[in-house]
């Protein structure tokens, strides 16, 4: 049984409310971090609820022992959303929050894309399409050792263009890796435009199911829905894919569902406007 | 070469429970099927998907396992970006074995031959690159790269190899070995080519020092400089392009540490083609006869220079 299912509903409600509060401040911290150091703001904001729900309410992990052998693993296959992951890890005290200001700077432990030198990072990424393969290796190692840890891979929807993704989707189903969960941040955008205009992904859920996966579609900004889907995945006999529909640039109205925030530094006026909006939310 | 590799893997698997062997639908040709039969729960055939295979190996290594991936060298290069970006950047303990390297896929033609693999693996930071020369050395090199902590590439060629070494303890990671002494010309070679070089040297009037360099990276700089110093002219021979392989590595070292005339033997910036292995070796000058002719040419050049 998962932790979440064991919990009383009331307690869980309380935790969800607290997390939503926390997410508000993390969103603000991502804006500040990217404003200082640069990076992919839009896709960091689209997957924040997913990463935060995993780390605060779902995964077994220990910030004081990042290499704890029995921890659940998280792989940010869409490595360009690193600012979101760094902000969550800092909130959990994997490293001091002040370090966020060093993102992408020379000599920083916070590289432009996830790197093992950062405490709490389980796998390197930055080149798209590789995270699920790494996740298979980790899930397989758990099976070989009789360990109960679970492996979560967060991928972008644009990333699904990569051939390796489908090699690994096929392989995970073949191996029946039920300790492996894939979450796709379905924000509908990739660098050059709308995902469906660059290379059609629809029907994403149908494709995953036809490959032999359990698959759900959820609202990727709802902590409750994310948690519910992750809890379902605990009881699946197949690898589970969660297609999380999200909004690129979530929380900053003039970036929402546009590609402007793909990799951009806001000017002073935009930054102030964004701050105002995030404080309101 | 592959038979001894497969046998060695089985032996190492018995000693180390963490070794996991992966292949991409070539268990039989790579001889990893023996490991599969002996340790089925530590063997994974991923099907025809080299990129996924390297990624899975990375995940296993991140979980404390010692993955050994074995596929045709030419197809392992399909996962070069995965090797660079995921395995090497994170310094993961993944062992990559490229079989059928050089021209040894002979009649299969150039799609299956690998004449660029040493160059493109060598350029990756943290990578160890090993090209052993006979069965004993393959056994010891396999063991050495598995025990070494970090990413490594082992390059294997044809099935039957001439015997190069007597006895045991012939291989040490990072060490070049003088297998024949001489004072006119120094030849650096690796893989099965060393046997051809030795045959050429024993027949030649040119006094030839033969230095076998199974570890292309890290290179045994001291041994290479010492041999160049002793002879003053150098020949490099390998079943690989003359660009970027052992010859390239040696030219890089000697150009700064002891500049001498260097002649490289290998494929001259061309692809292979179908044919018997011996036909192809002859075409690309990797036979004892041609190497012998090069020794004389180089010796004449040396006489002019001095």
Boltz contact constraints between the chains, C-beta under 6 A:
constraints:
  - contact:
      token1: [A, 116]
      token2: [B, 90]
      max_distance: 6.0
  - contact:
      token1: [A, 123]
      token2: [B, 62]
      max_distance: 6.0
  - contact:
      token1: [A, 124]
      token2: [B, 86]
      max_distance: 6.0
  - contact:
      token1: [A, 124]
      token2: [B, 89]
      max_distance: 6.0
  - contact:
      token1: [A, 124]
      token2: [B, 90]
      max_distance: 6.0
  - contact:
      token1: [A, 127]
      token2: [B, 85]
      max_distance: 6.0
  - contact:
      token1: [A, 130]
      token2: [B, 55]
      max_distance: 6.0
  - contact:
      token1: [A, 130]
      token2: [B, 86]
      max_distance: 6.0
  - contact:
      token1: [A, 133]
      token2: [B, 52]
      max_distance: 6.0
  - contact:
      token1: [A, 133]
      token2: [B, 55]
      max_distance: 6.0
  - contact:
      token1: [A, 133]
      token2: [B, 56]
      max_distance: 6.0
  - contact:
      token1: [A, 134]
      token2: [B, 55]
      max_distance: 6.0
  - contact:
      token1: [A, 134]
      token2: [B, 58]
      max_distance: 6.0
  - contact:
      token1: [A, 134]
      token2: [B, 59]
      max_distance: 6.0
  - contact:
      token1: [A, 136]
      token2: [B, 56]
      max_distance: 6.0
  - contact:
      token1: [A, 137]
      token2: [B, 56]
      max_distance: 6.0
  - contact:
      token1: [A, 137]
      token2: [B, 59]
      max_distance: 6.0
  - contact:
      token1: [A, 137]
      token2: [B, 60]
      max_distance: 6.0
  - contact:
      token1: [A, 138]
      token2: [B, 59]
      max_distance: 6.0
  - contact:
      token1: [A, 138]
      token2: [B, 63]
      max_distance: 6.0
  - contact:
      token1: [A, 141]
      token2: [B, 60]
      max_distance: 6.0
  - contact:
      token1: [A, 141]
      token2: [B, 63]
      max_distance: 6.0
  - contact:
      token1: [A, 141]
      token2: [B, 65]
      max_distance: 6.0
  - contact:
      token1: [A, 164]
      token2: [B, 51]
      max_distance: 6.0
  - contact:
      token1: [A, 164]
      token2: [B, 52]
      max_distance: 6.0
  - contact:
      token1: [A, 167]
      token2: [B, 49]
      max_distance: 6.0
  - contact:
      token1: [A, 167]
      token2: [B, 52]
      max_distance: 6.0
  - contact:
      token1: [A, 168]
      token2: [B, 52]
      max_distance: 6.0
  - contact:
      token1: [A, 171]
      token2: [B, 46]
      max_distance: 6.0
  - contact:
      token1: [A, 171]
      token2: [B, 52]
      max_distance: 6.0
